[in-house]
Amino acid sequence: MIFTIYHNPRCSKSRNTLKILEESGVDVMEVRYLESVPDKATLKHLIHLLGVNVRDIVRNSEAIYKELSLDQVRDDETLLDAMVSHPILIERPIVVAGSRAIIGRPPEKVLDLLD
């Protein structure tokens, strides 16, 4: 099975999650989502696999979150559009293995996918 990590190499949590995957010996496909931005359909699929709400994968600590007043937005489609336009808003890292996914915060959560 291939493990796909939606990865930002500047993020320590993301780097540590990738390191755990690599050290475990699994096949890893790295998606640098700031360069290869997931479309809305992909984001919806990730949200489904994670079993979370759209807002659960929006990084509310980013400056653009405040600039766009996303705390006032109640519409999922608007949040998804914001993440596609500003991928820095996507929580990281997200790891997918088959039909399961996790957010690697803390990085050790990825161990749940290795079982």
C-alpha positions in Angstrom: 0.0 0.0 0.0 1.2 3.5 -0.8 0.9 6.1 1.9 0.2 9.6 0.5 1.3 12.6 2.6 0.0 16.1 1.9 3.2 17.7 3.1 4.7 21.2 3.7 8.4 20.7 4.1 8.7 24.0 6.1 6.4 22.5 8.9 8.1 20.5 11.6 5.0 18.4 12.3 4.9 17.6 8.6 8.6 16.7 8.4 8.4 14.6 11.5 5.4 12.7 10.2 7.2 12.1 6.9 10.2 10.8 8.8 8.1 8.3 10.7 6.6 7.0 7.5 10.0 6.7 5.8 11.6 5.0 8.8 8.7 2.5 8.9 9.7 1.3 5.4 6.3 2.0 3.7 6.0 3.3 0.2 5.4 7.1 0.5 4.1 9.5 -2.1 4.7 13.0 -1.1 2.3 15.7 -2.3 3.7 19.2 -1.6 0.3 20.7 -1.5 1.5 24.3 -1.6 2.9 23.6 -5.1 0.4 20.9 -6.3 -2.8 22.4 -4.8 -5.6 19.9 -4.2 -8.8 20.8 -6.0 -12.2 20.9 -4.2 -13.1 17.3 -5.1 -9.8 16.1 -3.6 -10.4 18.2 -0.4 -13.9 16.8 -0.1 -12.5 13.3 -0.5 -9.9 13.9 2.2 -12.5 15.3 4.6 -14.6 12.3 4.0 -11.7 9.9 4.7 -10.8 11.9 7.8 -14.4 11.8 9.1 -14.2 15.5 10.0 -16.0 18.8 9.0 -14.5 21.2 6.5 -13.6 23.7 9.3 -11.6 20.9 11.0 -8.9 21.1 8.3 -8.7 24.9 8.0 -5.7 26.4 9.7 -7.2 29.3 11.6 -3.8 30.6 12.8 -2.8 31.7 9.3 -2.8 35.5 8.6 -4.9 35.0 5.5 -7.6 33.3 7.6 -8.0 36.5 9.5 -7.7 38.7 6.4 -10.5 36.8 4.7 -12.7 36.8 7.9 -13.1 33.1 7.6 -14.2 32.9 11.2 -17.5 34.5 10.0 -18.0 32.0 7.1 -20.6 29.3 7.7 -20.7 27.9 4.1 -18.4 24.9 3.5 -18.1 25.7 -0.2 -16.7 29.1 0.6 -14.2 27.5 3.0 -13.2 25.0 0.3 -12.7 27.8 -2.2 -10.5 29.6 0.2 -8.3 26.5 0.7 -7.9 26.0 -3.0 -7.1 29.7 -3.5 -4.8 29.8 -0.4 -3.5 26.3 0.2 -1.6 27.5 3.3 -5.0 27.2 5.0 -5.0 23.4 4.6 -4.2 21.6 7.9 -1.0 19.6 7.6 0.1 17.0 7.3 -2.7 14.8 6.0 -1.7 11.1 5.5 -3.9 8.7 3.4 -3.5 5.0 3.4 -6.2 3.2 1.4 -9.6 4.2 2.8 -8.1 5.7 6.0 -6.6 9.1 6.7 -5.3 11.0 9.6 -4.0 14.5 10.4 -0.5 14.1 11.7 -0.8 16.3 14.8 1.0 15.0 16.7 3.2 13.2 14.1 2.9 9.9 16.1 -0.8 9.7 15.1 0.5 8.3 11.8 1.4 5.1 13.7 -2.4 4.4 13.8 -2.3 3.9 10.0 0.7 1.6 10.2 -1.2 -1.0 12.3 
